[in-house]
Amino acid sequence: MRRPEIPLRLRRNAVAWERQRPTWRDAKPALIAEALDRARARPSGNWFVVGASRDLRDDRPLGRTVAGTELVLWRDADGTPHAGPGACPHLGAPLKDSVVRCGTLICHWHGLPLDGGPFAGWAPWPVHDDGLLLWVRLDRVGGETPTERPFVPERPAADGAVGAVYTGVGTCEPEDVVANRLDPWHGAWLHPYSFVDLEVLRTPTEEDDELEVEVSFKVAGRVVVPVRAVFTAPDPRTVVMRITAGEGTGSVVETHATPLTPAGARRPRTAVVEAVVAGSDRRGFAVARLAAPLLRPAMRAAAGRLWRDDLAYAERRWSLRARGLFPG
């Protein structure tokens, strides 16, 4: 019987950070800009990711803002999510601070009840819970032809994977977040604590709009886990990284950029909602799934460390663009 291959590798020819091969010639500004333009031209159906499914509990509402639009979400008695304007139609109370009783949202100012249907001038917005993320459709904000459901990327089966969601906020626009993800060449330079030996194997074109990379994730010292991954941008505010070879084949990282401020704001704010869905066909992964409550905080912490750097990248890009100084 063949023994399972151990995913860990030892970097025998490791080089210091400053001695790795420069990637600035490969990270052509025009190439990134063209990939970004193609992503921005794709339809979204007016759907925006507003957070993790786990954030929306049965016993309390959840408040969010998308492109300057205040909204509230809650679950009814069957667990079905509802969403709509965040101001009470009576006197404008913040519904995010109200209470949920037996699936009905009850305004805490004067007791106006909302069961998810139109009432007193309040009208609901379409909402979708894909089991990991919450989406709300805002047709007036999106301005596109609406779709019945969002374009949810394919993920590993939930019963064989562990999912975690990280959320961060930066002073930038969604395109700056997407541009960051469409630039894998910065990986081993900006994130040396996580990535080494990164090589871009395939760059996107109009005919084949995918980025393919080989990279090793650092474990400890010279011990790494090498993988191959493909990046795609299925809609204007999403970039998906899918592992196609190596440990965790099929695992995905979905990065969703949701505007918080209205278009054209002087200081735009964008939320990064990143879903990491890890899967493996190794027998030991079943044990890891049992420890999912412990793994999720670690997964969020790892994503947060990366996004501290990547949001700085996105914020710098926006700052230069706003002053007409961005060289790309």
TARA-V694564 format. One record per pair of residues at least 6 apart in sequence whose C-alpha atoms are under 6 Angstrom apart, sorted by the first residue. I is the first residue (numbers start at 1). J is the second residue. If there is no record, write none. Layout:
# TARA-V694564
I_J + I_J
This chain:
# TARA-V694564
7_225 + 7_247 + 8_224 + 8_225 + 9_223 + 9_224 + 10_222 + 10_223 + 11_222 + 27_185 + 29_328 + 39_233 + 39_235 + 39_236 + 40_236 + 42_235 + 42_236 + 43_235 + 44_235 + 45_145 + 45_146 + 45_147 + 46_137 + 46_138 + 46_139 + 46_142 + 46_146 + 47_136 + 47_137 + 47_150 + 48_135 + 48_136 + 49_134 + 49_135 + 50_134 + 50_135 + 51_133 + 51_134 + 52_132 + 52_133 + 52_134 + 53_132 + 53_133 + 53_134 + 58_75 + 59_100 + 60_99 + 60_100 + 61_73 + 61_74 + 61_96 + 62_72 + 62_73 + 62_96 + 63_71 + 63_72 + 63_96 + 64_71 + 65_71 + 65_260 + 66_259 + 66_260 + 67_259 + 67_260 + 67_261 + 67_262 + 68_260 + 68_261 + 68_262 + 70_85 + 70_86 + 71_84 + 71_85 + 71_86 + 72_83 + 72_84 + 72_86 + 72_96 + 73_82 + 73_83 + 74_81 + 74_82 + 75_81 + 76_103 + 77_102 + 77_103 + 82_116 + 83_124 + 83_125 + 84_124 + 84_125 + 86_95 + 87_93 + 87_94 + 87_95 + 89_122 + 98_107 + 98_108 + 99_105 + 99_106 + 104_114 + 104_115 + 105_113 + 105_114 + 106_112 + 106_113 + 126_136 + 126_137 + 127_135 + 127_136 + 128_134 + 128_135 + 161_278 + 161_279 + 162_277 + 162_278 + 163_276 + 163_277 + 164_275 + 164_276 + 164_296 + 165_274 + 165_275 + 166_273 + 166_274 + 166_300 + 167_272 + 167_273 + 168_271 + 168_272 + 169_270 + 169_271 + 169_272 + 170_269 + 170_270 + 170_311 + 171_268 + 171_269 + 171_315 + 172_268 + 172_269 + 172_270 + 172_315 + 172_318 + 173_268 + 173_270 + 174_257 + 176_314 + 177_314 + 188_195 + 188_196 + 194_217 + 194_218 + 195_216 + 195_217 + 195_218 + 196_216 + 197_215 + 198_214 + 198_215 + 199_213 + 199_214 + 200_212 + 200_213 + 201_212 + 201_213 + 202_211 + 202_212 + 203_211 + 204_210 + 204_211 + 210_231 + 210_232 + 211_230 + 211_231 + 212_229 + 212_230 + 213_228 + 213_229 + 214_227 + 214_228 + 215_226 + 215_227 + 216_224 + 216_225 + 216_226 + 217_224 + 217_225 + 218_224 + 227_245 + 227_246 + 228_243 + 228_244 + 228_245 + 229_242 + 229_243 + 229_244 + 230_241 + 230_242 + 231_240 + 231_241 + 232_239 + 232_240 + 233_239 + 237_256 + 237_257 + 238_255 + 238_256 + 239_255 + 240_253 + 240_254 + 241_252 + 241_253 + 242_251 + 242_252 + 243_249 + 243_250 + 243_251 + 244_250 + 248_279 + 248_280 + 251_277 + 251_278 + 251_279 + 252_277 + 253_275 + 253_276 + 254_274 + 254_275 + 255_274 + 256_272 + 256_273 + 256_274 + 257_271 + 257_272 + 258_270 + 258_271 + 259_270 + 260_269 + 260_270 + 261_268 + 261_269 + 320_326
